[in-house]
Amino acid sequence: MHTLICGSMAYDTIMVFQDQFKKHILPEKIHILNVAFLVPEMRREFGGCAGNIAYNLMLLGARPLIMATVGDDFGPYAVRLEKLGLLQRHIRYVPDSFTGQAFITTDLDDNQITAFHPGAMSFSEHNHVGDAKGISLGIVSPDGRAGMLQHAREFHEAGIPWVFDPGQGMPMFNGEELLRFVEQADYVTVNDYEAQLLQDKTGRKIAELAKSPRAFIITRGGEGSTIYADGKEIIIPCAKPTALLDPTGCGDAYRAGLLHGIQQGWDWETTGRLASLLGTLKIASRGGQNHAPSRDELKAQFRQHFGYAISL
């Protein structure tokens, strides 16, 4: 049985500003913001939420299915997926469009300013969950607005357990729509900023929002994460990274760990720790898909960080 990952495929152009944004943004002038950051370091990486999640699941030995829409420039990414052995049967090509493009500027405090061109993502509703066979778990991650609404409804109507991961797509939806996502989803995962935005938009506190899904997960960067499940608040520690090089894709790596643990039927303590470990390994490398630990290395690092063994 497969995990179906509905979300974006994108190229990430990543630039590093060798200073702190806060030193160059005047709070009293925020209403007429006009700033420029010198970024001598720039690179282009394979990314997108669906691509990143699938890559991390592949590291764990899974064979996920990606459901996404891409444009005329997808060729190099398609070659990469083929080399990795990631299936492309539900990646739809949209003529006369670009694949999603993210332009990310990161400062020395790991803050990010991102501009995103959706391109072919705007046609994500052309894909249907029912087209994928043998699916036992799914995720709706940032994608085109219509596609996210449709895929959530299709997972729910098909009775397939699924994760709602609004991410950067949250501003596209109003409070009523976000509540519907939460009520339909089996699992919800957000970072701490998104958790606050979700509360502001819906008018509901986390304690109330967490009652509907089987688990409600909030990531808190270096402070670890919190999983609300089975009437409990489970604190997940953060594995200590060997380096802090690039936060791009850390959330996607964490979500891959969640999906794997759910598929394996693990308890939340172990599932959260695997997710934390993947995020930690990702932040120590540049780009969303350049960390490449073997499964044996993953098991060894899990034992080293958390004091017990897992089987992948």
C-alpha positions, 0 to 999 in steps of 0.5 A: 500500500502506498502513501499519496502525496498531494502537493507542489513540485518546485525548483528552489532558488536559494540565496543567503544574506550574510547578515540579519534581516532585522538590522536592515528593516526599520519598524517605523518604515514598514508601511513603505518597505523598500529593501535590497539584500546582497546575496553573493551565494545562490544555488538552485535546488529540487524542491516543492513540498511533495517532492521533498516529502517523497524524497524523505520517505524514500530514504526510509524505504517507502515508495510513495506516490506523488500527485502534482502538476508541473510545467515545460521546464520539469525535464531535469526534475523528471530525470532526477525522480527516475534515478531515485526510483520515485514513481511519476504516474500521477505527476501531470504535465501542464503545457505552456506553464512553469513548474512552481518556482520558489525564490528564498532568501535566508539570513544568518538567523535562519529567517526566510523571505520567500517569493513563490510563483505557482505556475502549473500548481494552479491546475492541481485540481485536474488530478484526482485522488481516485486516480491513484490505486492502493492508497492507505494514507495521504497528505494534502500539502501546499498546492493550488487552492482548488486542488487542496480543497478538492483533494481533501474532500476526495480523501475524506469521501474515500475514507482514506486517512490523510494529513492536512499540512497547510503550510505556506498555503494557509493564507489562501483560505478563510476561517470556515474553509480551514475549519472544514479541512481540520474537521475532515482530516485525520491528522493536522500538522503546522508549525508554531507560526501557522498554529497561531494563524490558524487560531486567528483565522478560525477563532478557535484555540488549539485545545478545541481544534485538536479535538477533531483529528486523531492527532494535531501536531505543532512543530517548534523548530529547535524547541522540538514539537508537540503532539496532541493525541489520545487526550494527551499532550506529548512533548517531542524533543529536538534531536541536536543537529551537527550543523545549522546550514539551511532550514529549507525543507525541514518541515517536509522532512518532519512530515515524512517521518510522521507519515512513515510512523503512521503507516507503520502503526507506531506510537506517537512518541516514536513517530515524533522522534523519527520526524524530529530526526529527519528534520535535524538531518535536513537542516545540516545540509543545503537544499531540501533533498541533499541529505542522504543517510542510509537506513542503517545510519538513520537507525544508528542516529535514532538510537544515539539521540533517543536511546532506543532502537527502531526498525525501518 
